[in-house]
Amino acid sequence: MCVHPQRIVRNDNTVSYKNLILQLPQSPHRHHYVKVRVRVQEYPDSTIAIFHGPGKLAHYTRKGEPISDKQIKTLQTRKAA
């Protein structure tokens, strides 16, 4: 289960969520996501992900620091053990 409110990407390619400013990374699909509606998902472990349609744009720690897909897999492996 997770919370998933929608947000509009700001002119500086950021999303505001719970007093955090989350910078979207560069994408091979678009130059920017300015004024695009995105979905924010907060997970039970307090990590945050941003999606545009079915595609995940970015994943962050509860403090708003970017997390790579490799780091996510490492965290999931540790929790499963």
N, CA, C and O atoms as a GROMACS GRO file, in nm:
protein
  324
    1MET      N    1   0.083  -0.118   0.000
    1MET     CA    2   0.000   0.000   0.000
    1MET      C    3   0.088   0.124   0.000
    1MET      O    4   0.197   0.125   0.057
    2CYS      N    5   0.039   0.226  -0.065
    2CYS     CA    6   0.112   0.352  -0.065
    2CYS      C    7   0.016   0.467  -0.096
    2CYS      O    8  -0.093   0.447  -0.149
    3VAL      N    9   0.060   0.586  -0.061
    3VAL     CA   10  -0.013   0.708  -0.090
    3VAL      C   11   0.034   0.754  -0.228
    3VAL      O   12   0.153   0.745  -0.257
    4HIS      N   13  -0.056   0.804  -0.313
    4HIS     CA   14  -0.011   0.847  -0.446
    4HIS      C   15  -0.086   0.971  -0.497
    4HIS      O   16  -0.169   0.961  -0.587
    5PRO      N   17  -0.056   1.088  -0.438
    5PRO     CA   18  -0.116   1.212  -0.486
    5PRO      C   19  -0.053   1.257  -0.618
    5PRO      O   20   0.057   1.215  -0.653
    6GLN      N   21  -0.125   1.342  -0.690
    6GLN     CA   22  -0.072   1.397  -0.814
    6GLN      C   23  -0.013   1.535  -0.789
    6GLN      O   24  -0.059   1.608  -0.701
    7ARG      N   25   0.087   1.570  -0.868
    7ARG     CA   26   0.150   1.700  -0.861
    7ARG      C   27   0.177   1.748  -1.003
    7ARG      O   28   0.183   1.668  -1.097
    8ILE      N   29   0.194   1.880  -1.018
    8ILE     CA   30   0.234   1.938  -1.145
    8ILE      C   31   0.382   1.977  -1.133
    8ILE      O   32   0.422   2.040  -1.035
    9VAL      N   33   0.460   1.938  -1.232
    9VAL     CA   34   0.604   1.969  -1.229
    9VAL      C   35   0.622   2.120  -1.248
    9VAL      O   36   0.562   2.181  -1.336
   10ARG      N   37   0.706   2.177  -1.163
   10ARG     CA   38   0.733   2.321  -1.165
   10ARG      C   39   0.822   2.359  -1.284
   10ARG      O   40   0.877   2.274  -1.353
   11ASN      N   41   0.836   2.491  -1.304
   11ASN     CA   42   0.916   2.542  -1.415
   11ASN      C   43   1.064   2.504  -1.406
   11ASN      O   44   1.134   2.506  -1.507
   12ASP      N   45   1.112   2.470  -1.287
   12ASP     CA   46   1.253   2.430  -1.271
   12ASP      C   47   1.269   2.278  -1.270
   12ASP      O   48   1.372   2.226  -1.225
   13ASN      N   49   1.167   2.207  -1.321
   13ASN     CA   50   1.168   2.061  -1.332
   13ASN      C   51   1.176   1.992  -1.196
   13ASN      O   52   1.241   1.890  -1.180
   14THR      N   53   1.107   2.051  -1.097
   14THR     CA   54   1.100   1.994  -0.963
   14THR      C   55   0.955   1.967  -0.926
   14THR      O   56   0.862   2.019  -0.987
   15VAL      N   57   0.939   1.884  -0.823
   15VAL     CA   58   0.807   1.852  -0.769
   15VAL      C   59   0.812   1.879  -0.619
   15VAL      O   60   0.908   1.842  -0.552
   16SER      N   61   0.710   1.943  -0.568
   16SER     CA   62   0.702   1.970  -0.424
   16SER      C   63   0.616   1.862  -0.359
   16SER      O   64   0.506   1.830  -0.405
   17TYR      N   65   0.668   1.805  -0.250
   17TYR     CA   66   0.593   1.702  -0.178
   17TYR      C   67   0.637   1.702  -0.032
   17TYR      O   68   0.754   1.682  -0.002
   18LYS      N   69   0.544   1.724   0.059
   18LYS     CA   70   0.568   1.722   0.203
   18LYS      C   71   0.693   1.803   0.244
   18LYS      O   72   0.785   1.749   0.305
   19ASN      N   73   0.695   1.927   0.209
   19ASN     CA   74   0.806   2.018   0.241
   19ASN      C   75   0.938   1.979   0.177
   19ASN      O   76   1.043   2.029   0.218
   20LEU      N   77   0.936   1.892   0.078
   20LEU     CA   78   1.056   1.855   0.003
   20LEU      C   79   1.044   1.911  -0.138
   20LEU      O   80   0.934   1.921  -0.193
   21ILE      N   81   1.155   1.947  -0.196
   21ILE     CA   82   1.161   1.983  -0.336
   21ILE      C   83   1.241   1.873  -0.405
   21ILE      O   84   1.361   1.858  -0.380
   22LEU      N   85   1.176   1.797  -0.490
   22LEU     CA   86   1.237   1.681  -0.554
   22LEU      C   87   1.274   1.715  -0.698
   22LEU      O   88   1.186   1.741  -0.780
   23GLN      N   89   1.403   1.714  -0.727
   23GLN     CA   90   1.453   1.747  -0.861
   23GLN      C   91   1.443   1.624  -0.950
   23GLN      O   92   1.498   1.518  -0.917
   24LEU      N   93   1.373   1.637  -1.063
   24LEU     CA   94   1.364   1.526  -1.157
   24LEU      C   95   1.494   1.517  -1.236
   24LEU      O   96   1.548   1.618  -1.280
   25PRO      N   97   1.545   1.396  -1.254
   25PRO     CA   98   1.670   1.379  -1.330
   25PRO      C   99   1.645   1.395  -1.480
   25PRO      O  100   1.530   1.396  -1.526
   26GLN      N  101   1.752   1.408  -1.555
   26GLN     CA  102   1.740   1.413  -1.701
   26GLN      C  103   1.683   1.281  -1.750
   26GLN      O  104   1.706   1.175  -1.691
   27SER      N  105   1.608   1.289  -1.858
   27SER     CA  106   1.542   1.171  -1.911
   27SER      C  107   1.578   1.154  -2.059
   27SER      O  108   1.588   1.254  -2.131
   28PRO      N  109   1.597   1.030  -2.105
   28PRO     CA  110   1.621   1.009  -2.248
   28PRO      C  111   1.493   1.027  -2.330
   28PRO      O  112   1.498   1.036  -2.453
   29HIS      N  113   1.377   1.034  -2.262
   29HIS     CA  114   1.248   1.041  -2.330
   29HIS      C  115   1.199   1.184  -2.353
   29HIS      O  116   1.127   1.211  -2.449
   30ARG      N  117   1.238   1.276  -2.263
   30ARG     CA  118   1.193   1.415  -2.272
   30ARG      C  119   1.303   1.508  -2.223
   30ARG      O  120   1.386   1.470  -2.141
   31HIS      N  121   1.302   1.630  -2.274
   31HIS     CA  122   1.400   1.730  -2.226
   31HIS      C  123   1.365   1.775  -2.085
   31HIS      O  124   1.454   1.802  -2.004
   32HIS      N  125   1.236   1.784  -2.056
   32HIS     CA  126   1.190   1.825  -1.923
   32HIS      C  127   1.044   1.780  -1.905
   32HIS      O  128   0.979   1.737  -2.000
   33TYR      N  129   0.996   1.792  -1.784
   33TYR     CA  130   0.858   1.756  -1.752
   33TYR      C  131   0.780   1.877  -1.700
   33TYR      O  132   0.678   1.860  -1.633
   34VAL      N  133   0.825   1.997  -1.731
   34VAL     CA  134   0.760   2.120  -1.685
   34VAL      C  135   0.612   2.118  -1.721
   34VAL      O  136   0.575   2.093  -1.836
   35LYS      N  137   0.529   2.147  -1.622
   35LYS     CA  138   0.382   2.155  -1.632
   35LYS      C  139   0.314   2.021  -1.661
   35LYS      O  140   0.196   2.018  -1.696
   36VAL      N  141   0.387   1.912  -1.647
   36VAL     CA  142   0.330   1.778  -1.666
   36VAL      C  143   0.274   1.730  -1.533
   36VAL      O  144   0.334   1.753  -1.428
   37ARG      N  145   0.161   1.662  -1.537
   37ARG     CA  146   0.102   1.602  -1.417
   37ARG      C  147   0.173   1.469  -1.390
   37ARG      O  148   0.176   1.382  -1.477
   38VAL      N  149   0.228   1.454  -1.271
   38VAL     CA  150   0.296   1.331  -1.231
   38VAL      C  151   0.230   1.276  -1.104
   38VAL      O  152   0.157   1.347  -1.035
   39ARG      N  153   0.258   1.150  -1.076
   39ARG     CA  154   0.204   1.084  -0.957
   39ARG      C  155   0.319   1.058  -0.860
   39ARG      O  156   0.422   1.003  -0.897
   40VAL      N  157   0.299   1.098  -0.737
   40VAL     CA  158   0.398   1.075  -0.632
   40VAL      C  159   0.351   0.954  -0.551
   40VAL      O  160   0.234   0.947  -0.514
   41GLN      N  161   0.441   0.861  -0.525
   41GLN     CA  162   0.406   0.746  -0.442
   41GLN      C  163   0.499   0.742  -0.322
   41GLN      O  164   0.622   0.743  -0.336
   42GLU      N  165   0.439   0.739  -0.204
   42GLU     CA  166   0.517   0.724  -0.081
   42GLU      C  167   0.493   0.584  -0.028
   42GLU      O  168   0.379   0.542  -0.009
   43TYR      N  169   0.601   0.512  -0.006
   43TYR     CA  170   0.594   0.373   0.035
   43TYR      C  171   0.602   0.359   0.187
   43TYR      O  172   0.642   0.453   0.255
   44PRO      N  173   0.565   0.242   0.241
   44PRO     CA  174   0.569   0.222   0.386
   44PRO      C  175   0.707   0.245   0.448
   44PRO      O  176   0.717   0.280   0.566
   45ASP      N  177   0.814   0.227   0.370
   45ASP     CA  178   0.949   0.252   0.422
   45ASP      C  179   0.988   0.400   0.411
   45ASP      O  180   1.103   0.436   0.435
   46SER      N  181   0.891   0.484   0.376
   46SER     CA  182   0.906   0.630   0.363
   46SER      C  183   0.984   0.674   0.241
   46SER      O  184   1.012   0.793   0.227
   47THR      N  185   1.021   0.582   0.150
   47THR     CA  186   1.082   0.627   0.026
   47THR      C  187   0.973   0.683  -0.064
   47THR      O  188   0.855   0.653  -0.045
   48ILE      N  189   1.013   0.764  -0.160
   48ILE     CA  190   0.920   0.835  -0.247
   48ILE      C  191   0.961   0.809  -0.392
   48ILE      O  192   1.079   0.814  -0.425
   49ALA      N  193   0.863   0.782  -0.478
   49ALA     CA  194   0.889   0.765  -0.621
   49ALA      C  195   0.796   0.857  -0.698
   49ALA      O  196   0.685   0.886  -0.654
   50ILE      N  197   0.843   0.903  -0.813
   50ILE     CA  198   0.762   0.988  -0.900
   50ILE      C  199   0.742   0.915  -1.032
   50ILE      O  200   0.837   0.865  -1.092
   51PHE      N  201   0.616   0.909  -1.076
   51PHE     CA  202   0.580   0.839  -1.200
   51PHE      C  203   0.511   0.934  -1.297
   51PHE      O  204   0.439   1.025  -1.258
   52HIS      N  205   0.535   0.910  -1.426
   52HIS     CA  206   0.460   0.974  -1.533
   52HIS      C  207   0.402   0.860  -1.614
   52HIS      O  208   0.475   0.788  -1.682
   53GLY      N  209   0.270   0.844  -1.606
   53GLY     CA  210   0.209   0.726  -1.664
   53GLY      C  211   0.262   0.603  -1.593
   53GLY      O  212   0.274   0.604  -1.470
   54PRO      N  213   0.294   0.497  -1.667
   54PRO     CA  214   0.346   0.376  -1.602
   54PRO      C  215   0.495   0.382  -1.570
   54PRO      O  216   0.547   0.295  -1.501
   55GLY      N  217   0.564   0.483  -1.621
   55GLY     CA  218   0.709   0.489  -1.605
   55GLY      C  219   0.754   0.565  -1.482
   55GLY      O  220   0.707   0.676  -1.454
   56LYS      N  221   0.847   0.505  -1.408
   56LYS     CA  222   0.904   0.572  -1.291
   56LYS      C  223   1.012   0.668  -1.336
   56LYS      O  224   1.104   0.631  -1.409
   57LEU      N  225   1.000   0.794  -1.293
   57LEU     CA  226   1.097   0.897  -1.329
   57LEU      C  227   1.213   0.902  -1.230
   57LEU      O  228   1.328   0.924  -1.269
   58ALA      N  229   1.182   0.882  -1.101
   58ALA     CA  230   1.286   0.894  -0.999
   58ALA      C  231   1.238   0.830  -0.869
   58ALA      O  232   1.119   0.809  -0.848
   59HIS      N  233   1.334   0.801  -0.782
   59HIS     CA  234   1.308   0.742  -0.650
   59HIS      C  235   1.395   0.818  -0.550
   59HIS      O  236   1.510   0.850  -0.580
   60TYR      N  237   1.341   0.847  -0.432
   60TYR     CA  238   1.409   0.931  -0.333
   60TYR      C  239   1.398   0.870  -0.193
   60TYR      O  240   1.308   0.792  -0.163
   61THR      N  241   1.494   0.908  -0.108
   61THR     CA  242   1.486   0.873   0.033
   61THR      C  243   1.381   0.962   0.098
   61THR      O  244   1.328   1.053   0.034
   62ARG      N  245   1.350   0.936   0.224
   62ARG     CA  246   1.252   1.019   0.296
   62ARG      C  247   1.300   1.163   0.312
   62ARG      O  248   1.220   1.252   0.338
   63LYS      N  249   1.431   1.186   0.295
   63LYS     CA  250   1.488   1.322   0.304
   63LYS      C  251   1.495   1.391   0.168
   63LYS      O  252   1.539   1.505   0.158
   64GLY      N  253   1.451   1.321   0.062
   64GLY     CA  254   1.451   1.380  -0.071
   64GLY      C  255   1.577   1.360  -0.150
   64GLY      O  256   1.598   1.424  -0.253
   65GLU      N  257   1.664   1.269  -0.104
   65GLU     CA  258   1.788   1.240  -0.176
   65GLU      C  259   1.761   1.133  -0.281
   65GLU      O  260   1.695   1.033  -0.252
   66PRO      N  261   1.812   1.151  -0.402
   66PRO     CA  262   1.789   1.052  -0.508
   66PRO      C  263   1.846   0.915  -0.472
   66PRO      O  264   1.951   0.905  -0.410
   67ILE      N  265   1.774   0.811  -0.512
   67ILE     CA  266   1.819   0.672  -0.493
   67ILE      C  267   1.824   0.607  -0.631
   67ILE      O  268   1.730   0.620  -0.709
   68SER      N  269   1.933   0.538  -0.661
   68SER     CA  270   1.943   0.468  -0.789
   68SER      C  271   1.869   0.334  -0.780
   68SER      O  272   1.843   0.283  -0.671
   69ASP      N  273   1.837   0.277  -0.897
   69ASP     CA  274   1.771   0.147  -0.899
   69ASP      C  275   1.858   0.040  -0.833
   69ASP      O  276   1.806  -0.053  -0.770
   70LYS      N  277   1.990   0.053  -0.848
   70LYS     CA  278   2.081  -0.043  -0.786
   70LYS      C  279   2.072  -0.034  -0.633
   70LYS      O  280   2.071  -0.137  -0.565
   71GLN      N  281   2.065   0.088  -0.579
   71GLN     CA  282   2.052   0.106  -0.434
   71GLN      C  283   1.918   0.051  -0.385
   71GLN      O  284   1.913  -0.006  -0.276
   72ILE      N  285   1.812   0.067  -0.462
   72ILE     CA  286   1.680   0.015  -0.423
   72ILE      C  287   1.686  -0.137  -0.411
   72ILE      O  288   1.634  -0.194  -0.315
   73LYS      N  289   1.748  -0.203  -0.510
   73LYS     CA  290   1.758  -0.350  -0.506
   73LYS      C  291   1.839  -0.395  -0.385
   73LYS      O  292   1.806  -0.496  -0.322
   74THR      N  293   1.945  -0.322  -0.352
   74THR     CA  294   2.027  -0.355  -0.236
   74THR      C  295   1.945  -0.342  -0.108
   74THR      O  296   1.952  -0.430  -0.021
   75LEU      N  297   1.868  -0.234  -0.095
   75LEU     CA  298   1.784  -0.215   0.023
   75LEU      C  299   1.679  -0.325   0.035
   75LEU      O  300   1.655  -0.375   0.145
   76GLN      N  301   1.618  -0.362  -0.077
   76GLN     CA  302   1.516  -0.467  -0.076
   76GLN      C  303   1.576  -0.602  -0.037
   76GLN      O  304   1.513  -0.680   0.035
   77THR      N  305   1.697  -0.630  -0.083
   77THR     CA  306   1.764  -0.756  -0.051
   77THR      C  307   1.795  -0.762   0.099
   77THR      O  308   1.778  -0.867   0.161
   78ARG      N  309   1.841  -0.651   0.157
   78ARG     CA  310   1.871  -0.647   0.300
   78ARG      C  311   1.747  -0.668   0.383
   78ARG      O  312   1.751  -0.737   0.485
   79LYS      N  313   1.635  -0.609   0.342
   79LYS     CA  314   1.511  -0.621   0.420
   79LYS      C  315   1.454  -0.763   0.411
   79LYS      O  316   1.392  -0.811   0.506
   80ALA      N  317   1.474  -0.829   0.298
   80ALA     CA  318   1.423  -0.966   0.282
   80ALA      C  319   1.503  -1.067   0.363
   80ALA      O  320   1.451  -1.172   0.400
   81ALA      N  321   1.628  -1.035   0.390
   81ALA     CA  322   1.715  -1.130   0.462
   81ALA      C  323   1.684  -1.136   0.610
   81ALA      O  324   1.748  -1.211   0.684
   0.00000   0.00000   0.00000
